[in-house]
Amino acid sequence: NLIRFQKVFEASARVLNTADKLLDTILSLGK
């Protein structure tokens, strides 16, 4: 099912984006 795949893809993209921002914040605090 293509629609289900797209929803899963969007969800993982959002999770990766959040993790990326979190990592950025941690790195900024570490400086």
Buried (B, 14 or more C-beta within 10 A) or exposed (E): EEEEEEEEEEEEEEEEEEEEEEEEEEEEEEE
